[in-house]
Amino acid sequence: MIDQLKVMCYLLIVVLLDACGQGKPDKLPVYGQKKIEERNEGGKTVFDTIPHTISDFSFIDQDSAVITNESFKGKIYVSDFFFTSCPTICPAMKKQMLRVYNKFLENDKVNILSHTIDPAYDNVAVLRDYSERLGVKSSKWHFVTGDEEEIFEIGEKSYMVTAGADADAPGGYIHSGAFLLVDMDRRVRGVYDGTIADEVDVLMNDIERLLKEYEGAK
């Protein structure tokens, strides 16, 4: 019972500190449920706060290259979920993501990662054609495919967005229109509506802020 009270008190302190930190204009929040791990240090119980992070993944991009977490080492990236035959929000999302792509094209510390939620149709060749029609560099913007369940799972559990099959949805799939900003430590630092230009303006500003945050930490 005492240990449970200690954990509860610690969690309360963490929440209060996070709330205070949200007002700092130079630092973005960290999204997701934190974990509390207990360990013994010199005979004393110590609680460590573990932030939510993107789980390990391995997908294939439009160049048949294997894309993993290590592909973004030392980089921040913007992630989203789509499918090439999407009849609803995907065209608007890609129009907005192109703005992000063009703004940070020359910055090698910023990448984009788009996951198809229709891997049965969106194979490597389809994704290559799609990226070529957009006119983007594969080294900058990765369109990835892979196991359907793994894509759905990482969308819902890591990125905390809707991604899945739905027979009643237009095109047979339902997904979020969110753009997710992920930092160099695999943490989600921002969530934006990828169909709204004003939201994407905020995203691009936050990318600059996040880059400065890392520069200031050196």
C-alpha positions as CSV (number, residue, x, y, z in Angstrom):
1,M,0.0,0.0,0.0
2,I,2.8,2.4,0.9
3,D,4.6,1.6,-2.4
4,Q,1.3,2.3,-4.3
5,L,1.0,5.7,-2.5
6,K,4.6,6.5,-3.5
7,V,3.9,5.8,-7.1
8,M,0.7,7.8,-7.0
9,C,2.5,10.8,-5.5
10,Y,5.3,10.5,-8.0
11,L,2.8,10.4,-10.9
12,L,1.1,13.5,-9.5
13,I,4.4,15.4,-9.3
14,V,5.2,14.4,-12.9
15,V,1.8,15.6,-14.1
16,L,2.2,18.9,-12.3
17,L,5.7,19.5,-13.7
18,D,4.5,18.7,-17.2
19,A,1.6,21.1,-16.8
20,C,4.0,23.8,-15.7
21,G,6.4,23.0,-18.6
22,Q,3.6,23.3,-21.2
23,G,3.8,27.1,-21.0
24,K,7.4,27.3,-22.0
25,P,7.5,28.7,-25.5
26,D,10.8,27.1,-26.4
27,K,10.0,23.5,-25.7
28,L,7.3,21.3,-27.2
29,P,5.3,18.8,-25.1
30,V,5.9,15.0,-25.2
31,Y,2.7,13.1,-26.1
32,G,1.6,9.7,-24.9
33,Q,1.2,7.8,-21.6
34,K,4.3,7.7,-19.5
35,K,5.5,4.6,-17.7
36,I,6.9,4.6,-14.2
37,E,9.6,2.1,-13.5
38,E,10.8,1.3,-9.9
39,R,14.4,0.4,-9.1
40,N,16.6,0.1,-6.1
41,E,19.5,2.5,-5.7
42,G,21.7,2.2,-2.7
43,G,18.9,0.6,-0.7
44,K,16.4,3.3,-1.6
45,T,13.4,3.0,-4.0
46,V,13.8,5.2,-7.0
47,F,11.1,5.9,-9.6
48,D,12.1,6.6,-13.2
49,T,9.7,8.3,-15.7
50,I,9.8,6.6,-19.1
51,P,8.2,8.7,-21.9
52,H,6.1,7.1,-24.6
53,T,8.2,6.3,-27.7
54,I,7.7,4.9,-31.1
55,S,8.2,1.1,-31.0
56,D,10.8,-0.7,-33.2
57,F,9.6,-1.1,-36.8
58,S,10.9,-2.4,-40.1
59,F,9.1,-1.5,-43.4
60,I,10.0,-1.3,-47.1
61,D,10.0,2.0,-49.0
62,Q,9.5,3.0,-52.6
63,D,13.2,2.1,-53.4
64,S,12.9,-1.4,-51.8
65,A,15.1,-0.1,-49.0
66,V,14.5,-1.4,-45.4
67,I,13.4,1.5,-43.2
68,T,13.7,1.2,-39.5
69,N,14.0,3.5,-36.5
70,E,17.7,3.7,-37.2
71,S,16.9,5.3,-40.6
72,F,16.0,8.4,-38.6
73,K,18.9,8.4,-36.2
74,G,19.9,12.0,-35.5
75,K,16.9,13.3,-37.3
76,I,13.4,14.4,-36.6
77,Y,10.5,13.3,-38.9
78,V,6.9,13.9,-39.7
79,S,4.8,10.8,-40.0
80,D,1.3,10.1,-41.4
81,F,-0.9,7.2,-42.7
82,F,-2.5,7.1,-46.1
83,F,-3.3,4.8,-49.1
84,T,-2.7,5.7,-52.8
85,S,-6.3,4.9,-53.8
86,C,-7.8,7.0,-51.0
87,P,-10.9,8.9,-52.3
88,T,-11.2,11.2,-49.4
89,I,-8.6,13.2,-47.3
90,C,-5.3,11.8,-48.7
91,P,-5.0,14.2,-51.6
92,A,-5.4,17.2,-49.3
93,M,-2.9,15.6,-46.9
94,K,-0.3,15.1,-49.6
95,K,-0.8,18.7,-50.8
96,Q,0.0,19.9,-47.3
97,M,2.8,17.5,-46.7
98,L,4.4,18.8,-49.9
99,R,4.6,22.2,-48.3
100,V,6.6,20.6,-45.4
101,Y,8.8,18.7,-47.9
102,N,9.6,21.8,-49.9
103,K,10.3,24.0,-46.8
104,F,12.8,21.5,-45.3
105,L,14.1,20.0,-48.5
106,E,17.7,21.2,-47.9
107,N,17.7,20.3,-44.2
108,D,19.1,16.8,-43.8
109,K,17.9,16.6,-40.2
110,V,14.2,16.6,-41.3
111,N,12.5,13.6,-43.0
112,I,9.0,12.4,-43.8
113,L,7.6,8.9,-43.3
114,S,4.2,8.0,-44.9
115,H,2.8,4.5,-44.1
116,T,0.3,2.9,-46.5
117,I,-2.6,1.2,-44.7
118,D,-3.4,-0.8,-47.9
119,P,-0.2,-2.8,-48.4
120,A,-2.1,-5.4,-50.5
121,Y,-2.4,-2.9,-53.3
122,D,0.3,-0.4,-52.4
123,N,3.4,-2.5,-53.2
124,V,6.9,-1.0,-53.8
125,A,6.1,-0.3,-57.5
126,V,2.9,1.5,-56.7
127,L,4.6,3.6,-54.0
128,R,7.5,4.4,-56.4
129,D,5.1,5.6,-59.0
130,Y,3.2,7.6,-56.5
131,S,6.3,9.4,-55.2
132,E,7.5,10.0,-58.7
133,R,4.2,11.7,-59.6
134,L,4.6,13.9,-56.5
135,G,8.1,14.7,-57.7
136,V,9.9,14.0,-54.3
137,K,13.2,12.5,-53.4
138,S,13.0,9.1,-51.7
139,S,15.9,10.0,-49.5
140,K,13.8,12.8,-48.0
141,W,10.3,11.3,-48.0
142,H,9.8,7.6,-47.5
143,F,6.6,5.9,-48.5
144,V,6.6,2.5,-46.8
145,T,4.6,-0.7,-47.0
146,G,4.8,-3.9,-44.9
147,D,2.7,-6.3,-42.9
148,E,-0.8,-4.9,-42.6
149,E,-1.3,-5.8,-38.9
150,E,2.1,-4.3,-38.0
151,I,1.2,-1.0,-39.8
152,F,-2.2,-0.9,-38.0
153,E,-0.6,-1.6,-34.7
154,I,2.2,1.0,-34.9
155,G,-0.4,3.5,-36.0
156,E,-2.7,2.9,-33.0
157,K,-0.2,2.1,-30.3
158,S,2.9,4.1,-31.2
159,Y,1.5,7.1,-33.1
160,M,-1.8,7.0,-31.3
161,V,-3.9,7.5,-34.4
162,T,-6.7,5.6,-36.2
163,A,-5.4,3.3,-38.9
164,G,-7.3,0.2,-40.1
165,A,-9.6,-1.6,-42.5
166,D,-13.3,-0.6,-42.5
167,A,-15.7,-2.1,-45.1
168,D,-18.1,0.8,-44.6
169,A,-15.5,3.5,-45.1
170,P,-14.8,5.1,-48.6
171,G,-12.0,3.0,-50.2
172,G,-12.3,0.3,-47.5
173,Y,-10.0,1.9,-45.0
174,I,-10.3,4.4,-42.2
175,H,-7.4,6.5,-41.0
176,S,-6.5,9.7,-39.2
177,G,-5.6,12.8,-41.1
178,A,-3.0,13.7,-38.5
179,F,0.6,14.6,-39.1
180,L,2.8,13.5,-36.2
181,L,6.1,15.2,-35.3
182,V,8.6,12.8,-33.9
183,D,11.9,13.8,-32.3
184,M,15.4,12.3,-32.4
185,D,14.5,10.3,-29.3
186,R,11.5,8.6,-30.9
187,R,9.0,10.7,-28.9
188,V,5.8,12.3,-30.4
189,R,6.2,16.0,-29.9
190,G,3.2,17.3,-31.9
191,V,-0.1,16.3,-33.5
192,Y,-1.6,18.4,-36.4
193,D,-4.5,18.1,-38.8
194,G,-2.8,17.4,-42.1
195,T,-5.8,18.7,-44.1
196,I,-5.7,22.2,-42.7
197,A,-3.1,24.7,-44.0
198,D,-3.1,26.7,-40.7
199,E,-2.3,23.5,-38.7
200,V,0.5,22.7,-41.0
201,D,1.9,26.2,-40.6
202,V,2.0,25.4,-36.9
203,L,3.8,22.1,-37.6
204,M,6.4,23.8,-39.7
205,N,7.0,26.4,-37.0
206,D,7.2,23.6,-34.4
207,I,9.8,21.7,-36.6
208,E,12.0,24.8,-36.3
209,R,11.4,25.0,-32.6
210,L,12.3,21.3,-32.2
211,L,15.5,21.7,-34.2
212,K,16.5,24.7,-32.0
213,E,15.7,22.6,-28.9
214,Y,18.3,20.0,-30.0
215,E,20.8,22.6,-31.0
216,G,20.5,24.2,-27.6
217,A,21.1,20.9,-25.8
218,K,24.5,20.4,-27.4
